């Protein structure tokens, strides 16, 4: 398992928002090694980590990351994008949904947004904080955001000191274009 650059950038953003995270309920989608979720938990959030049921090794890595960081109150669940299971329906009220590099493979984009749209409709005041690595200028979620009635605000990396090659004490390998967005439900008045 690997900590991707997007996870480091999202973790940096979470750290700058640590006062807002205290006592919030946070769900991380596609958690993998769970860096953003671990940071959120260390900032005082009640965290649920999730990854696909098809990747039990990722779910095990989530558990190991929690153990390694002394986090015993973090839940780990399987959540497959695009599938609304009974466990997803029974999730508690969410304040923040996290997704680090979940827009990796274009064939998954709509499944990710179906899941996010469902969770945001269930939790209308929640926000989806996500980072993604630009891999192709041809890949876009704009049409999907419109289809699922979601709005998006880009967060400039320099506003939280994440616009450097070296971040959080580790050098990110290669040249990466990382973007940060906050996705919410589109308001009724279209704004």
C-alpha positions as CSV (number, residue, x, y, z in Angstrom):
1,X,0.0,0.0,0.0
2,X,1.2,3.5,-0.8
3,X,0.5,7.0,0.5
4,X,-0.4,8.9,-2.7
5,X,0.4,12.6,-3.0
6,X,-3.4,13.5,-2.9
7,X,-3.6,11.9,0.6
8,X,-0.8,14.1,1.9
9,X,-2.4,17.3,0.4
10,X,-5.8,16.4,1.9
11,X,-4.2,15.6,5.3
12,X,-2.5,19.0,5.2
13,X,-5.9,20.7,4.5
14,X,-7.5,18.7,7.4
15,X,-4.7,19.9,9.7
16,X,-5.4,23.5,8.8
17,X,-9.1,22.9,9.6
18,X,-8.5,21.0,12.8
19,X,-10.6,23.3,15.0
20,X,-13.6,22.7,12.7
21,X,-13.1,18.9,12.8
22,X,-13.5,18.5,16.6
23,X,-16.6,16.4,17.4
24,X,-17.6,16.2,13.7
25,X,-18.5,12.9,12.1
26,X,-16.3,12.2,9.2
27,X,-16.4,9.4,6.6
28,X,-13.4,8.6,4.4
29,X,-14.2,7.0,1.1
30,X,-11.6,4.7,-0.6
31,X,-9.4,5.1,2.5
32,X,-6.6,2.8,1.6
33,X,-3.9,3.5,4.2
34,X,-6.2,6.1,5.7
35,X,-3.9,9.1,6.2
36,X,-6.7,11.8,5.9
37,X,-9.0,9.8,8.2
38,X,-6.2,9.2,10.7
39,X,-5.4,13.0,10.7
40,X,-9.2,13.8,11.2
41,X,-9.4,11.4,14.1
42,X,-6.2,12.9,15.7
43,X,-8.0,16.3,15.3
44,X,-10.9,15.1,17.4
45,X,-13.4,13.9,14.7
46,X,-15.4,10.8,15.0
47,X,-14.1,8.9,12.0
48,X,-15.4,6.0,9.9
49,X,-13.0,4.6,7.3
50,X,-14.3,2.8,4.3
51,X,-13.0,1.0,1.2
52,X,-14.5,-1.5,-1.2
53,X,-15.6,-5.0,-0.1
54,X,-13.7,-6.2,-3.1
55,X,-10.4,-5.0,-1.5
56,X,-10.2,-6.7,1.9
57,X,-6.5,-5.9,2.0
58,X,-7.3,-2.1,2.0
59,X,-9.8,-2.6,4.8
60,X,-7.1,-4.4,6.8
61,X,-4.7,-1.6,6.1
62,X,-7.3,0.9,7.5
63,X,-7.3,-1.2,10.7
64,X,-3.5,-1.3,10.9
65,X,-3.2,2.4,10.4
66,X,-5.6,3.0,13.3
67,X,-3.7,0.6,15.5
68,X,-0.4,2.2,14.6
69,X,-1.7,5.6,15.5
70,X,-3.4,4.5,18.8
71,X,-6.9,5.1,17.4
72,X,-9.3,2.6,19.0
73,X,-12.6,4.4,18.3
74,X,-12.4,4.5,14.5
75,X,-14.8,2.3,12.6
76,X,-13.9,0.5,9.4
77,X,-16.5,-0.6,7.0
78,X,-16.8,-1.9,3.4
79,X,-18.5,0.6,1.1
80,X,-18.4,0.0,-2.6
81,X,-18.9,3.1,-4.7
82,X,-22.2,3.2,-6.6
83,X,-23.8,0.6,-4.3
84,X,-26.2,1.8,-1.6
85,X,-26.1,-1.1,0.9
86,X,-28.0,-1.3,4.2
87,X,-24.8,-0.3,6.0
88,X,-24.6,2.9,4.0
89,X,-28.2,3.7,4.7
90,X,-27.6,3.1,8.5
91,X,-24.5,5.5,8.6
92,X,-24.9,8.1,11.3
93,X,-25.3,11.8,10.5
94,X,-22.2,12.9,8.6
95,X,-20.6,16.3,8.7
96,X,-17.7,15.7,6.3
97,X,-17.0,13.1,3.6
98,X,-13.4,12.7,2.6
99,X,-12.0,11.3,-0.7
100,X,-8.3,11.3,-1.5
101,X,-7.6,10.4,-5.2
102,X,-11.0,8.7,-5.6
103,X,-11.1,10.3,-9.1
104,X,-8.4,8.0,-10.3
105,X,-10.1,5.8,-12.9
106,X,-12.7,7.5,-15.2
107,X,-14.9,4.4,-15.1
108,X,-15.3,5.0,-11.3
109,X,-16.2,8.7,-11.5
110,X,-19.9,8.3,-11.7
111,X,-20.0,5.6,-9.0
112,X,-18.1,7.9,-6.7
113,X,-20.5,10.7,-7.3
114,X,-23.6,8.5,-7.0
115,X,-22.3,7.6,-3.5
116,X,-21.4,11.2,-2.6
117,X,-24.8,12.5,-3.9
118,X,-26.7,9.9,-1.9
119,X,-24.7,10.8,1.3
120,X,-25.1,14.5,0.7
121,X,-28.9,14.2,0.2
122,X,-29.1,12.2,3.4
123,X,-26.9,14.8,5.1
124,X,-27.7,18.1,3.3
125,X,-25.3,20.2,5.4
126,X,-22.4,17.9,4.9
127,X,-19.5,18.6,2.5
128,X,-17.3,16.3,0.4
129,X,-13.6,17.4,0.7
130,X,-11.6,15.8,-2.1
131,X,-8.2,16.0,-3.7
132,X,-7.3,14.5,-7.0
133,X,-4.3,14.2,-9.2
134,X,-4.8,15.6,-12.7
135,X,-3.8,12.7,-15.0
136,X,-5.5,13.8,-18.2
137,X,-6.9,17.1,-19.3
138,X,-9.6,15.1,-21.0
139,X,-11.0,13.7,-17.8
140,X,-13.7,15.8,-16.1
141,X,-16.4,15.4,-13.6
142,X,-18.2,18.6,-14.6
143,X,-21.1,16.8,-16.5
144,X,-21.5,14.3,-13.6
145,X,-21.7,17.1,-11.0
146,X,-24.5,18.7,-13.1
147,X,-26.3,15.4,-13.5
148,X,-26.2,14.7,-9.8
149,X,-27.1,18.3,-8.9
150,X,-23.8,18.9,-7.0
151,X,-21.8,22.1,-6.9
152,X,-18.0,22.4,-6.6
153,X,-15.6,25.0,-5.2
154,X,-11.9,24.6,-5.9
155,X,-9.6,25.3,-3.0
156,X,-6.3,26.8,-4.0
157,X,-3.4,24.8,-2.5
158,X,-1.5,27.9,-1.6
159,X,-4.3,28.9,0.9
160,X,-3.2,26.0,3.1
161,X,0.5,25.8,2.2
162,X,0.1,22.7,0.1
163,X,1.6,24.1,-3.1
164,X,5.1,22.8,-2.5
165,X,7.0,19.8,-3.7
166,X,7.8,19.0,-0.1
167,X,4.8,18.7,2.1
168,X,4.3,17.4,5.6
169,X,8.0,16.5,5.9
170,X,8.0,14.1,2.9
171,X,9.1,14.7,-0.6
172,X,6.3,13.9,-3.1
173,X,7.9,11.8,-5.9
174,X,7.6,13.1,-9.5
175,X,5.7,16.1,-10.8
176,X,2.1,16.2,-9.7
177,X,-0.8,18.5,-10.4
178,X,-3.0,18.1,-7.4
179,X,-6.4,19.8,-7.1
180,X,-8.6,20.3,-4.0
181,X,-12.4,20.7,-4.2
182,X,-15.3,20.9,-1.8
183,X,-18.4,19.4,-3.3
184,X,-21.9,20.1,-1.9
185,X,-25.5,19.8,-2.9
186,X,-26.5,22.4,-5.4
187,X,-28.8,24.9,-3.7
188,X,-32.5,25.1,-4.7
189,X,-32.0,28.6,-6.2
190,X,-29.3,27.2,-8.5
191,X,-26.3,28.8,-6.8
